[in-house]
Amino acid sequence: MGCISTPQGKQFGLPGVRDTVTSRYERPMDQVLNSAREVLSRTGTLTGDDVVNNAVSAKINNRSVWVTVSEVEPLVTEVKVRVRSSRGASDLVMAAEIDKQIALGLVVTP
């Protein structure tokens, strides 16, 4: 056991375990961030919205979820979805599902 880095600082967890799904979308960063906010608020409870670091966090089914958005190019945005249980174990299945929901939100948003 140890600590992991999150967009909001450090948290208890198992370091060295893959817990992040990374994707890139050909959309402006604000559209992707808004889609992430919508998905997290619809599926759980928002616990943080860091507009400086473009990160959103939530609690979903007793899991901590962090979504970080960054601009790679003017119209290409990278999304990192990280999910950890209350005991610090990763949940890649949930991370992939949240990532998919963010992508679907982008399809609906013209």
C-alpha positions in Angstrom: 0.0 0.0 0.0 1.1 3.5 -0.6 -0.1 6.8 -2.2 -1.0 7.7 -5.8 -1.0 11.1 -7.4 -4.4 12.5 -8.5 -5.3 15.9 -10.0 -6.3 17.0 -6.5 -3.2 15.8 -4.8 -2.3 12.5 -3.2 -4.6 9.6 -2.2 -4.2 6.2 -0.6 -3.8 3.5 -3.3 -1.7 0.8 -4.8 1.1 2.5 -6.8 2.3 0.9 -10.0 -1.1 -0.6 -11.0 -2.6 0.5 -14.3 -5.8 2.5 -13.5 -6.1 5.0 -16.4 -7.8 4.9 -19.8 -6.4 7.5 -22.2 -8.2 8.6 -25.4 -7.9 11.4 -27.9 -10.8 13.2 -29.6 -11.0 15.6 -32.5 -13.0 18.2 -30.5 -12.2 21.4 -28.7 -11.2 21.0 -25.1 -14.2 22.8 -23.7 -16.6 20.4 -25.4 -14.8 17.4 -24.1 -14.6 18.8 -20.5 -18.4 19.6 -20.7 -19.1 16.1 -21.8 -17.0 14.7 -18.9 -18.9 16.9 -16.4 -22.2 15.7 -17.8 -21.3 12.0 -17.6 -19.9 12.2 -14.1 -22.9 14.2 -12.8 -25.3 11.9 -14.4 -23.7 8.7 -13.2 -22.5 9.8 -9.7 -21.8 12.8 -7.5 -19.4 15.4 -8.6 -16.7 16.0 -5.9 -14.5 18.5 -7.7 -14.2 20.7 -10.7 -10.7 22.2 -11.2 -11.0 24.7 -14.0 -7.3 25.6 -13.7 -6.1 22.0 -14.3 -9.1 21.0 -16.4 -9.9 18.1 -14.1 -13.2 16.8 -12.8 -13.7 14.3 -10.0 -16.7 12.3 -8.8 -17.8 9.4 -6.6 -19.6 6.6 -8.5 -20.6 3.3 -6.8 -18.1 3.9 -3.9 -15.3 4.5 -6.5 -13.2 7.7 -6.9 -13.2 8.9 -10.5 -10.9 11.5 -11.9 -11.1 12.9 -15.5 -8.3 15.1 -16.7 -8.6 16.9 -20.1 -5.7 18.5 -22.0 -5.3 20.1 -25.4 -2.8 18.2 -27.6 -3.5 20.4 -30.7 -6.1 23.2 -31.3 -8.8 20.6 -32.2 -7.3 17.4 -30.6 -8.0 16.8 -26.9 -6.7 14.1 -24.7 -8.8 12.6 -21.9 -7.5 10.5 -19.0 -10.0 8.6 -16.9 -8.8 7.1 -13.7 -10.9 5.0 -11.3 -9.9 3.6 -7.9 -12.0 1.8 -5.3 -12.1 2.9 -1.6 -9.4 0.3 -0.9 -7.1 1.8 -3.6 -7.6 -0.9 -6.3 -8.0 0.1 -9.9 -11.2 -0.4 -11.9 -10.3 -0.3 -15.6 -13.8 -1.6 -16.6 -15.5 1.5 -15.1 -12.8 3.8 -16.5 -13.4 2.4 -20.0 -17.2 2.8 -19.6 -16.9 6.4 -18.5 -14.5 7.1 -21.4 -17.1 5.6 -23.7 -19.9 7.7 -22.2 -17.8 10.8 -22.7 -17.2 9.9 -26.4 -21.0 9.2 -26.9 -21.7 12.7 -25.3 -19.4 14.2 -28.0 -21.3 12.5 -30.8 -24.6 13.9 -29.5 -23.1 17.4 -29.1 -22.5 18.8 -32.6 
